[in-house]
Amino acid sequence: MIKKPPVEISQNPFLEIMETEAKNFTSYIELHSPVDYKGRYLHFDSFRFRVPENLNVKLAWSVVKLARKRQLMDILSIGYPIQSCKFMLTPTIQKAISETDRNTTNAALEWMSSKIGEEKHAQYLLNDLIEDEAISSSQLEGAATTTKVAKDLLKRKRKPRSPDEKMILGNYKMMTFAWQNRNKELSIDLIKDLHAIGVEGIDDETYYPGVFRNIDTIEVADGEGNTVHTPPPCKGLKKRLKQVIRWSNECHHDADSHKYIHPLIKAITIHFCIGYEHPFRDGNGRVARALFYWYLFRNEYAAFRYIAISTLLKAAPVKYGKSYLYTETDDMDLTYFIDYQCSIILRSINNFKNSYKEALKDIEVFDQWLWDSGLFRKLNDKQRTIFQIAKSNNSSIFTSTTAKEGLGCSYNTASNALNGLVKLGLFKKIKKGREWQFFIRKIENIMDQDIVIKNKKLPSNFT
């Protein structure tokens, strides 16, 4: 359990310090900042362990709160009884905004795609990243299916075999729905539709797909079973959500307005509001994260299709939960939640950039290898793309259907491309049920073949 901040703090801490601890005045002055010397926006739960032993912890906290009070900005009001939420821009939040604007806009994604090649091929190369959010978000909610099995489920579009696989497929459909409906305004129906698509058919008696809760017995517990959050009452839930929706649809992007809020901040705030209100009996976390993505898609940050925040949230679920609790236990200061989410987003964007750089480097190396081996003239562009995907991930299994959809071509074209790779000795194929599955041969075997190819006499017109 976290240590809540003191209920009563000094409203004029420096006067009290002068009266009771004048000798330590300089030490208290050093604490008069919203963040610590490392730029961290600490909650009292962590702050109390970092106060010098000769200082009064409660008084030191009063000094920090005074510094924050001058910078906190109102953002919206939520809950019952209604509470005003505030936030301030920490170094982490500012860095996340900068990285988001530089690397995740529609224009940035188009430029990256142009460096990789044809847009369809770029999407195919990054397709694993689209799947990662759906998989990790489900695993964060308790799905036990391994990532490898989950990717096979989504790539082959087979029917789910367990509730866990149904959850992953539902999350994938929910993320797809968020992308497809990015031009719509937020509404009660959109929130309900997201939930229904994400959980329908898993355990309808538990989830009540697309239906708001009508009970007040819902509680959020930590890993030890302790109740850490009791959502506001179901009475008035729809009315409260409409207020959040109205705020979400309001334009805050006018840089000349004193009401300016960056879209990333609004997306994270929507995420928090859904988690806090807990409008459904179960599945609220998935809906909250899907709406985070939906809002960024709506505001032309298309690269977030390939950026999975849940992969990192899953790695530290306790910190994710604490970011909610820190806000709730400290006067609804949203800075805690926004700051933590921004730290995750920074790392996720960095992972995305690294994936892009690795894909670009692999393509350059592979193209050179194709040229040197003599295979360049023998492969068409679609075969090069398929081979590049397989080479980057030796466990990849292809079918004519998955290749058709990934490459944006006809079934026959995809089938011919795959069978052509088999004829060249680069792929193998086996029949599973009614479909042929294609997969790359071991790299060392291909390289042995490469030696054979190099020793063959090339056509006179090969340059």
Secondary structure, DSSP 8 states (H G I E B T S, - for coil): ------SS--SSHHHHHHHH-GGGHHHHHHT-SSS-TT-----HHHHTTSS-TTS-HHHHHHHHHHHHHTT-EEEEEETTTTEEEEE---HHHHHHHHHHHHHSSHHHHHHHHHHHSSHHHHHHHTHHHHHHHHHHHHHHTT----HHHHHHHHHHT----SHHHHHHHHHHHHHHHHHHTTTS---HHHHHHHHHHHHTTT-HHHH-TT-----S---EE-TTS-EEE----STTHHHHHHHHHHHHHS----TTSTT---HHHHHHHHHHHHHHH--SSS-HHHHHHHHHHHHHHHTT-GGGGG--SHHHHHH-HHHHHHHHHHHHHTTTBTHHHHHHHHHHHHHHHHHHHHHHHHHHHHHHHHHHHHHHHT-GGG--HHHHHHHHHHHH-TT--B-HHHHHHHHT--HHHHHHHHHHHHHTTSEEEEEETTEEEEEE--HHHHHHHHHHHHHS---TT--
